[in-house]
Amino acid sequence: MMMNGELAGFTIPRLGMGTMALAIEGRPDRNTAIRTIHAGLDAGVRYLDTAWSYYLPSEPGTGTAKDLGYGEKLVRDALASWDGPRDEVLVATKTGYRRTMEVPAFVAPVSDSGESDKQGAGFGVQMSDSPESDTQRRDSEGCGRRPGEERQHLQAAGSQYGWMADSRPETMIRDAKESALHLGVDTLDLLYSHGPDPAVPYEDQCGALKQLLDEGVIKYAGISRVNNEQIDLARGIIGSGLVAVQNQFSPSHPDPERTMGHCKELGLAFVCWSPLGGFLDAFDQRAYDPFREVAGNHGCSYQRVVLAWELTRYERLFTIPSARNPQEINDSFAAAELTLTPDELAMLNASVDARRG
């Protein structure tokens, strides 16, 4: 059922694999994580999505130097130990966020920046000047953090772990170069800005991506967590080097700002994170009831139906479900062979469109 798509110079299956769940809280042991990536690659995955910020801080603040690069190094080592065609695999990473370890002072629902899975928990946002770790102090060297400057924090309800936006151009550029070292490559295939940083003008973030392109640090650029205005701004600054938008999309979060349609108008790839609802976010499980009904018809998981449906929404849509074990990624990638009937697609489209309004 699934056709291949073109992304960052690769022609690959449009069902890839997010690796956040293998690198942050709740992650499996390292051997299981590598076996999971191998299982995805063996099944046919040719797009692996990671980020500089996919790690788990071991102390309050943003962790220590030894914590950094866990997710990217995991991808590097999985590819190095895989006996398949490494040159066929697109590896994308992201820059502009950090992980934090702290107790939230305020919690209100917002959404996380990571990829997908099958559970949920609430998320909150706060603007704070948190205690700095050695890593944060290192971040300030040469690009002094202004007195009183606040950075946006996203934190799951009841969790000591969160995310901190830091998309200063100097930070994005330095982290991108570190990502190349973590991944063991001279040039990154595809680098996304992880998300807008309220403390940094968005045009400055786009300018950092353009500089990385011009310097040959990255081959292609993408942006994430953006609205249509930001897509247009990025396209104006980055030009043809901008090839993809990575935004949240699922039956429970059906792209209310219609950024997928805007990507289609511009010829950009649309990569959906949290395609199954998200495992750090709260989401309405009722949104998946129609997919459970269709799954009963096919004798498969509803998650497989969700992924198969998403692939029908736009010919340049890529979906990147996470997994914590080989069984989950094998089930997800089987969506590539699942064909939904016209009546099933009409029913599922209507149910999601009704939620979007």
N, C-alpha and C positions, 0 to 999 in steps of 0.2 A: 504493500500500500504506500509506504513512504518513499517519496522521491528524494534524491540528494539535493543539496543546495550549495551555493557558493558563499564562502565566508573567509575573508582575509587571505585570499589567494588559494584556498583549499576547496575542493569539491568533495563534500562529505555528507554522511547521513545527518538529517536534521534533528535527530535525537541524540543529544550528547550526555555528558555527566558532570554535574556539579560535585565538588569535593569538600564543601564546607563541613558537612556532617562528619567527615573523617578526620577533622583537624581541631574542632572546638569542643566545648563541653558536651559530654556524652559520647565522645569519640571512642571507637573501638581501639584495641591494641594495634600497634604499628603493623604487625604481620597480617592481621585481619584486614587492615586498611589497604595494604598493598595487594592482597588477594582479591579484594573487592574491585580495585582499579583494573587488575588483570582480567577479572571476570567480565567487566564492561568492555574492555578492549577486545577480548576474545569473542564477545557477542557481536561486535561490530561498531562499538563507539569509536569515533574518530575526533571528538571534540571534548577536551577536558578543561574545566573552568575552575580556577583557583584565585587566590588573592594574597597580597602581601600581609593582610590582616588575618589570615586564617591560621591562628595559633591560640594558645590558652595561656594567659598570664599566670605566673606562679607566685606572684606577690602583688600587693596593692599598687595601683597605678597602671601602667601599661606593660608590666612584666619586666623581665630581664633580657639581656642580649641572647642568652641561651634559649629563650622561648621563641625567638623570632624565626620566621621562615619555615615553620614546621610544615604547613600545608604545601608550600611550593617545593620543599625538599622531598616531601612524600611523593608528589607527582614525578619529580625528577628520578627518584630511586625506583619507582614503579615502572617507568618507561625504560630505564637502564636495565632492569631485570626481566623485561618482557621480551619474548622471542619473536614478536611480530614486527611489522614494518613501521618503525618509529617515524620515518619521514612522511607518513600519511596522516599523522596525528597533529591536529591543531591544539596548541596549548594557549589559553588566554588567561591573563591575570588582571588584577585591579590595583589601583593606587589611590591613596587619599584617606584611608581609615586606619584606626588603631583599635585594638581590644583594650578593655579596661577591667580592672578587678576592684570593686568597691561596693558599698551598700547604697542603693538609690535613696535620695532624699525626697523625691517626688515621682509618682508613677501615673501616667495617663496613656491611654491606648494610642500607639502609632505602630508603624510596620518596620520590620527588620530589613536589612540589606542583603540577606543571604539567599541561598537557593532553597530547594524544596525538601519536603518529606511528608510524613503522614500524621503528625501530632501537632498540638498547639499550646501556646502559653501567651499571656498578655505581654505587652511591651510598653515602655514609657520613654519619654524624652525629658531631658533637663539640660540647662545650660549651666555649667559649673567650672570652677577652677579647682580640679581635683588634686590631691597630693601627687607629686611627681615621683616617678621611679627613676632608676638610672637611665632607662630607655628614654623617658620623657626629657630628662636633662640633656641627654645626647641629642635629642631632636631640636633643642634650642641652640645648639652650638652653630655659630655662623649665620643664624637666621632668627635672631633674638625675638622671643615671644614678647609682645608688648605688655607692659604692666597692666594688669586687670583684664587682659584679653580672655574672653570666654570661648570655650569650644563646646560644640553640641555633643551631648551624650544621648545614646539610645540604650535603654536597659530593660531587660525582661523583668516582669513583676516577680518578686521573690528570689531573684537571682543576684549573685554577687558579680556576675560578669556582664559586660556591656560593650558598646562600640563608641568610639570617639572620632568625630570628623576632624581631619587635619589635612586640608587640601591647599595649603600654601604652595605656590609653585616650586619653591626650593625643596620642600618636603616631597612633593610628588616626583620630582626629577630624581632626587637621591634614592627614594624607595624603588623607583622603576629600575634603576641601575643595580640595586641590591636584588631585586626580583630576578634579573638576568643571571646574577651570580648564584642565587638559590636554585634556579632551574637548570643551571649548567649550560647556558646558551650565550652566544655573542649578541644576538638580537632577539627581542621578544616578538612573537608572531602577532599578537593582538593584545593591546593594553587598554583597559577601560579606566576612566575616572570613576571611582567607586560611588560617588554621589556628591551633590552640591554641599558646600560647607557654608553655613550662614555667615561665617567670619571672613570669607574670601569672595570677592566678586567672581561671578561665574566665568566671565571672559578671561580672568587670570588663570583659572583652572584649564580652560581650553587652550590658552596660550602655552601652558606647560606641556600639554599633549603635542601641540604644533612644534615646540622646540625639540621634544624627544623624537618626533618624526624627522625633523630637519637634521638632527645629529646622528640619525641612524640607530638610535637605541631601540626603537620599535619600528615594525613594518607597517602596522595599521593601528588606528585608534578607534575606541568606542566610548560611549558615555552611558551612565546608568542613573536610575532614580530621577528621571527628568520629565519635564512637561514639554509641550510643543514649542513654546517660546524658547526654551533652553536648547532644544534640538536645532532650531533655526539659527540661534546664536552660535552654537558649536560648529554648524556646517559652514557658516560664514567665515569663521576663523580658521578652521582646520582644513576645509575644502575636501578634495577627493580622498584624503587620508582617513576621513571619518567613514566607517563602513557599517557600524552596528550601534543599535540602542538596546541596552539591557534593562528592561523594566519588569515590574511584578505583573504577572498575568495568570489567572486561574479562574475556575468557576466561582470561587468566593471573592475574587478581586478581579473583575472583568474589565480592567483598563478603562476606568470611568472617564479619563481625559482623552480617550481615543487616540493615544499616541501610536498604536499599531497602524491605524489608518494613515496617519501622517507619515510614518516610515514608508508605507507602501507608495504614497504619492512621491516621495523623494528617492525611492529605490534603495532604501537602507534595510539591512537585515534587522529583524526584531527578535531578540533573545529573551525568553521569559524565565525569570527567576521565581522561585516558590511556585512552580507549576502545579503542585499538588496541595497548595494551601499554606505550606510553611510549617516547620517544626519548632520555631521560636515564637510564632505569631498565634494569637487567638483568631479563629475564623469560624464562620457559620457552617456547621456540618450539613445543614439542610440543603445547602447549595449542591451537594454531591448526591442527593437522593435520586435524581434522574439518571445519573451515571451508574449508580448501584443497580437500578432497574435494568439498564442496558447490559451491564456486566452479567446479570443473571441470565440474559438471553445467550450470551457467548461463553458462559462458564469460566469467567476469568475475574481478576480483581477489578474493582472500580477504578483504581489508579491507572491501570492499563488503558481503560476506556477514556479517561481524562486526557492522557497523553496522546492517544490516537486522535481524539477530537481536536486537540490544540493544533496538531499538525495540518488539519484541514482549514484552519482559519486564514492562513496567508502562506503563499508559496515560498516566502523567504523567512518564515518563522522557524527558529531553532528553540528547542525546549531542553532544559538541563536539570533533570531530577537528581537529587542526591540519593545516596544509599549508605548504609552502615555495614552491609554484608553482601556477599555475592548473590544471594537469593533475591534481594530487593532490586539490584541493578539488572539482573536477568529478567525479572518480571517486568520492569520498566521498559527495557529495550524490546521486549516481545510486542510492545505497542506498534513497532515498525511493521509488523505483519498482520495487524488487526484491521480489517476492513469493516467500517460501519455502513449500514444501509442508508439510503437517502431519507427514509422515514425516521431512523434513529438520529441522524444528523439534524434533521429539521426540528425534532423534539428537543434535542440538547441545545441547539442554537437558540430556540425560543426561550428555554428556561434561563439561559445565561443572559440573553438580551433583556429579558424582563427584569432581572436584578440590576442591570446597569442603568436601565431607564432611557 
